[in-house]
């Protein structure tokens, strides 16, 4: 009931924004397998910034199932805090990558390894730092 009137369940549903579908971070755009992380760590290059280290490796496009764009993974170890803090760091980084992922167009695997200072930063600083790191990586991939 709303203001003394009966309201159907369909009327209570909120319309979904159309922009959300295009600005997602799907599973195919994430690094999920341990072997992929290990390959990026061992064979890849590094970019250091003040609040994170970003590892990256150009991916050979031999498998049809892999996406052509970038895949991004996060490593947030126990040293960075309890589960709540680690999950918060991952959520913030995932959102920053989602907003800045259009910079990376080539097939590349990226692993972001944050430092504990990311937890205390304003989100705008995290967003800028992730954006700068992805831009540097994109420039280095074009130069190759």
N, C-alpha and C positions, 0 to 999 in steps of 0.2 A: 504494500500500500504506500502510496505517495500522495500526501496532502488529502487523505481520506478517499482516494480513488484507487481502484485496482489497476495494476500495471502488469503487462505481460512480461515474461522472462526475456523475450526478444528485445523489448524496448529498453531493458536495463543494460544490455551489452553495449560496450563502448566501441566505436568504429576504430579499426586498426589503421595507424598511419601508413600511407603508401611508401614513404621514404625508408621505413625500417627494413623492408625486404631487400632493397638495393644496397643498404649500408650494413650488411651483416658480416660475420666472421665465421664462415662455415667450417666444418670439420676438414674438408679437403684443402683448406688454406692453412691448416695447422700441422705442425710436426707432432706426431704422437708416438712413434715407435722408438724404442731405446736405441736400436741400430742406426736410425737416422740421426739421432742426437750425437752418438759416438762418431759417426762419419763426419759430421760438421766440426766437432771438436778436434779430431785428429787430422783431417785433411784441409780444413778451412782456414780462413784468415780471421783476424781480430780487429775490431775497432773499439778503442777505449774512450769513454767519456767520464765525466765526474761522478755520475751516479749509477753507471751500468757498463758492462762489457758486452759487446755484440759480436757474436761469431757468425760467419757467413761462408757459404760455399755454393758455387754455381752448380746447378743440377743438370745432368745430362738427360735429355728428353728421349729416353728409349722406351719407357713404358707408357702405353696409351691411357692407363688409368690415372696417371698423375696429372695434376693441373699444370697449365703452362705458366702460371704466375708464381708468385712467391709463396712459400710455406713458412710459418713462423711458430717457434716453440719457446717456452719459458722454463728456466730452471730456477727454482726458489728453494734453496736448501733449508734444513732445520736451523742452521746457524742464524738465519734471518728472523727467527721468532717462532712463536707457536703457530698452530694451524690457522687460527683466525687472522693473524698478521700476514702469514704467507698467502692465504687466499685473497686477502685484501690487495696485496701487492700484485698478484696475478690478475685480479679483476681490473685494476687500474692500468696495468700494462696492456692487457688485452683490448681495453677500450681505446687506449692511445694508438695501438697498432691498427685497430679497426678504422679509426679516423684518418690515419696517415698511410694506409696500405696502398693507395693508388700510385704512390711514388715508385714502387717496385713493380715493374712489368715483366722483367726477364725471369726465366725459371731459376730460382735461387732458394736455398734453404737458409733460414736465419734462426739463431738461438740467442735470446736475450737473457743475460745473467745479471740481475739487479744487485745493487748493494743495499745495505740496511737503510741508508739515508733516503731511499725512494719512499719509504713509509711516511716520513714526516714532510715530504715536499708537497707544495700545492700541485693540483692536477695540471694546471696550465704549464708548469715547469716540466713535469713529466712528459706532457704532450709535445712541448718544444724539443726536449732532448731526444725523444724517440723519433720525431720528425727529422731532426738534424742527422741522427745516426742513419736512418733509412735513406736520406738524400745522399750522404757520403757513400754509402754502399752502392746505390744506384749509379753514381758517377764512376765509381771504380769498376763496376761491371760493364759500363759502356766503353770505358777506356781499354778494356782487355780485348 
